[in-house]
């Protein structure tokens, strides 16, 4: 990141269903997994009832800018579920959030166009797709018609097989080419705002994850906001010899590294600690 970029950071705006969103500081995206098998047990919660709303309210009070609702576990080796089952998990959750907290931004974490469309109809403000359109060819056209920002993540294959697809000749260059192609396709489909996500842990080795994190500012050339999702992942707990439940301290350390290297959004399990990290970052880079 150039010194000039730190002193005079560019103003980033996103448009969602006619509303202008100003991304003039790092945002925190809180993870709400309405799944029974996400890799971090602390993020799993049923999509109905008071416990779910308590979690939502807690995240909002702690400073979440977006709540990311997902009903399909994408951990390495995760089993597939039907479209109907995914809809049954995420739609009640989004409906409940928007009925109680209508002003909070909600993203739908899905690679299926039908799920994305249904979620936006129920009030979701962004679509977060781990496959960047690769797993559903109707996704780009669908999001283009929805008039919401789109998060395009880098991944190879599917969650079930991705960890066998980690060979790259030049991982940074290949990822840059991937994003350039996806951005062109998004623009052609009418998607106005695209956020890129390097996909830490998706078709990448531990060393590759850290190389990407170290060189995150490389992707600034694309001129799209960058989302970093490292929270409690294996790139932390395997290095430290811990479990996901004990990886908060390591997560905080990598969040600071991501911010320094250009991340605009942190996707996190622990909102309070991420906000604290951002507050300290802003003391260094106001």
C-alpha positions in Angstrom: 0.0 0.0 0.0 1.4 3.4 -0.9 1.9 6.0 1.8 -0.3 8.4 -0.2 -3.1 5.8 -0.1 -3.0 5.7 3.7 -3.1 9.5 4.0 -5.8 10.0 1.4 -7.7 6.7 1.1 -10.2 6.6 -1.8 -13.9 6.8 -1.0 -15.6 3.6 -1.8 -19.3 3.5 -2.5 -21.6 0.5 -3.0 -25.2 0.6 -4.3 -27.8 -1.8 -3.0 -31.4 -1.6 -4.2 -31.2 2.2 -4.7 -29.4 2.9 -1.5 -25.9 4.3 -1.5 -23.5 2.7 1.1 -20.2 4.4 2.0 -17.3 2.1 2.7 -15.1 4.9 4.1 -13.6 2.7 6.9 -13.1 -1.0 7.3 -16.3 -2.9 7.8 -17.0 -5.9 10.0 -19.1 -8.7 8.6 -20.4 -11.0 11.3 -20.8 -14.7 10.4 -24.2 -16.3 11.1 -24.1 -20.0 10.1 -27.5 -21.6 10.2 -25.9 -25.0 9.7 -25.2 -28.0 11.9 -21.7 -28.6 10.6 -19.7 -25.4 10.2 -16.0 -25.9 11.2 -16.3 -23.6 14.2 -19.0 -24.8 16.5 -19.4 -21.4 18.1 -20.8 -20.0 14.8 -23.6 -22.6 14.5 -27.1 -21.5 15.5 -30.7 -22.4 14.6 -32.4 -19.9 12.4 -35.4 -19.5 14.5 -36.1 -18.6 18.1 -34.8 -16.2 20.8 -31.2 -17.6 20.8 -30.8 -16.6 17.1 -32.1 -13.1 17.7 -29.9 -12.8 20.8 -26.9 -13.6 18.7 -28.0 -11.1 16.0 -28.6 -8.3 18.6 -25.2 -9.0 20.2 -23.4 -8.7 16.9 -25.2 -5.5 16.0 -24.5 -4.0 19.5 -20.8 -4.9 19.1 -20.6 -3.0 15.9 -21.2 -5.4 13.0 -21.8 -3.5 9.7 -23.1 -6.6 7.8 -24.5 -9.9 8.9 -23.6 -12.8 6.6 -26.2 -15.6 6.7 -25.2 -19.0 5.3 -27.0 -22.3 5.3 -24.4 -24.4 3.4 -21.2 -25.4 5.1 -18.2 -24.8 2.9 -15.5 -26.2 5.1 -13.1 -28.6 3.3 -14.8 -31.9 2.6 -18.3 -30.6 3.5 -21.2 -32.6 2.3 -23.7 -31.2 -0.2 -27.2 -30.3 0.7 -30.2 -29.7 -1.5 -31.3 -26.3 -2.7 -34.6 -26.7 -0.7 -32.8 -27.5 2.5 -30.6 -24.4 2.1 -33.6 -22.2 1.5 -35.3 -23.7 4.5 -32.3 -22.7 6.6 -31.6 -19.2 5.4 -35.0 -17.6 4.4 -36.5 -17.8 8.0 -33.2 -16.4 9.3 -33.2 -13.4 7.0 -36.9 -12.8 7.5 -36.4 -12.7 11.2 -33.4 -10.4 11.1 -35.1 -7.9 8.9 -38.3 -7.9 10.9 -36.5 -7.0 14.1 -33.5 -5.1 12.8 -34.5 -3.6 9.4 -31.6 -1.2 9.1 -28.8 -3.8 9.5 -27.2 -4.9 6.2 -27.5 -8.6 5.5 -25.6 -10.7 3.0 -26.6 -14.1 1.7 -23.7 -16.6 1.7 -24.7 -18.9 -1.2 -23.4 -20.0 -4.6 -26.9 -20.8 -5.8 -28.7 -18.2 -7.9 -32.2 -19.3 -6.7 -31.2 -19.0 -3.1 -29.6 -15.6 -3.7 -32.7 -14.3 -5.4 -35.1 -15.6 -2.7 -32.8 -14.1 0.0 -32.7 -10.6 -1.6 -36.5 -10.7 -2.0 -36.7 -11.3 1.8 -34.4 -8.3 2.4 -30.8 -9.3 1.9 -28.6 -6.5 0.7 -25.6 -8.3 -0.8 -24.8 -11.6 -2.3 -21.7 -13.5 -1.1 -20.7 -16.3 -3.5 -17.7 -18.5 -2.7 -17.6 -19.7 -6.3 -17.8 -16.3 -8.1 -20.4 -17.8 -10.4 -18.5 -21.0 -11.2 -21.0 -23.4 -9.5 -24.2 -21.8 -10.9 -24.1 -20.3 -14.4 -27.2 -18.3 -13.7 -25.6 -16.4 -10.8 -24.2 -13.4 -12.6 -27.4 -12.7 -14.6 -29.5 -13.1 -11.4 -27.4 -10.7 -9.3 -27.4 -8.2 -12.2 -31.2 -8.1 -12.0 -31.2 -7.9 -8.2 -29.3 -4.5 -8.1 -27.2 -5.5 -5.1 -23.4 -5.7 -4.5 -21.7 -9.0 -5.2 -18.9 -10.6 -3.4 -16.8 -12.8 -5.7 -14.4 -15.3 -4.0 -11.5 -17.1 -5.5 -11.8 -20.9 -5.3 -11.1 -23.9 -7.5 -13.6 -26.8 -7.8 -16.1 -27.4 -5.0 -15.7 -27.5 -1.2 -15.6 -31.2 -1.3 -12.6 -31.4 -3.7 -10.9 -28.0 -3.4 -8.0 -29.0 -1.3 -6.7 -31.3 -4.0 -6.5 -28.3 -6.4 -3.7 -26.3 -4.8 -1.0 -26.3 -7.5 -0.3 -22.9 -9.1 2.6 -21.7 -11.3 2.2 -18.1 -9.9 -0.7 -18.0 -7.5 -0.9 -14.2 -7.3 -0.9 -13.7 -11.0 -3.4 -16.5 -11.6 -5.7 -15.1 -9.0 -5.5 -11.7 -10.6 -6.4 -13.1 -13.9 -9.3 -15.0 -12.3 -10.7 -11.8 -10.8 -10.2 -9.8 -14.0 -12.3 -12.4 -15.9 -14.9 -12.5 -13.2 -15.2 -8.7 -13.1 -15.6 -8.5 -16.8 -18.4 -11.1 -16.7 -20.1 -9.3 -13.8 -20.0 -6.0 -15.6 -21.5 -7.7 -18.7 -24.3 -9.1 -16.6 -25.1 -5.7 -15.2 -23.6 -6.1 -11.7 -22.5 -2.6 -10.7 -20.4 -3.2 -7.6 -18.1 -6.2 -7.0 -16.1 -7.0 -3.8 -13.3 -9.5 -4.2 -12.4 -12.2 -1.6 -9.1 -14.0 -2.0 -10.6 -17.1 -0.5 -8.2 -18.0 2.3 -8.3 -21.7 2.9 -10.1 -22.5 -0.4 -7.9 -24.5 -2.8 -4.8 -23.2 -1.0 -2.1 -24.6 1.2 -1.1 -23.0 4.5 2.0 -21.4 2.9 -0.1 -20.0 0.0 -2.6 -18.5 2.4 0.2 -16.5 4.2 1.8 -15.5 0.9 -1.6 -14.1 -0.3 -2.1 -12.3 3.1 1.4 -10.8 2.9 0.7 -9.6 -0.7 -2.9 -8.6 -0.3 -2.3 -5.1 -1.6 -1.3 -6.7 -4.9 -5.0 -7.0 -5.7 -5.6 -3.2 -5.2 -4.8 -2.9 -8.9 -8.3 -4.3 -9.6 -9.8 -1.3 -7.8 -12.5 -3.3 -6.1 -13.0 -3.5 -2.3 -11.2 -6.5 -0.7 -12.9 -8.8 1.8 -10.6 -11.0 4.1 -12.0 -14.1 5.7 -9.4 -15.6 8.0 -11.4 -15.9 11.2 -10.5 -19.0 13.2 -9.4 -20.9 10.0 -7.0 -23.8 9.8 -4.2 -21.4 8.6 -4.2 -20.1 12.2 -5.0 -23.1 14.4 -2.9 -25.6 12.5 0.2 -23.3 12.7 -0.4 -22.7 16.4 -1.3 -26.3 17.3 -4.8 -25.3 18.5 -8.5 -25.9 17.8 -10.8 -23.3 16.1 -12.2 -22.6 19.6 -8.8 -21.3 20.8 -7.8 -19.4 17.7 -9.2 -16.0 18.5 -5.8 -14.5 19.5 -4.3 -15.7 16.2 -7.3 -14.4 14.3 -6.9 -10.9 15.8 -3.2 -10.9 14.7 -4.1 -11.8 11.1 -6.9 -9.3 11.1 -4.4 -6.5 11.8 -2.1 -7.8 9.0 -5.1 -7.9 6.6 -6.0 -4.3 7.4 -2.5 -3.1 7.0 -2.3 -4.8 3.6 -5.5 -3.3 2.3 -8.5 -5.3 3.5 -11.8 -3.2 3.4 -14.0 -5.8 5.1 -13.2 -8.4 7.7 -15.5 -11.5 7.8 -15.5 -12.6 11.4 -16.9 -14.9 14.1 -16.0 -12.4 16.8 -17.3 -8.9 16.1 -16.2 -7.2 19.3 -12.6 -8.2 18.9 -12.6 -7.3 15.2 -13.9 -3.8 15.9 -11.3 -3.3 18.6 -8.6 -4.3 16.0 -10.0 -1.8 13.5 -10.0 0.9 16.2 -6.3 0.3 16.9 -5.6 0.2 13.2 -7.2 3.5 12.7 -4.9 5.0 15.4 -2.0 4.0 13.3 -3.6 4.8 9.9 -6.3 7.4 10.7 
